[in-house]
Amino acid sequence: MLLRLLALPLMGPIEGVAWIGEQILERANAELNERENLHKRLLAL
């Protein structure tokens, strides 16, 4: 626990950037899935 507190000034920003990257990836995948579903529905018409 103490080591984590001491490393926080260095690891905090790195973990924050990793979290932001994960959020962007999740949203991009969701948007891609929405577009694929829309494309499938349009082809079904």
Secondary structure, DSSP 4 states (H G I P E B T S, - for coil): -HHHHHHHHHHHHHHHHHHHHHHHHHHHHHHHHHHHHHHHHHHH-
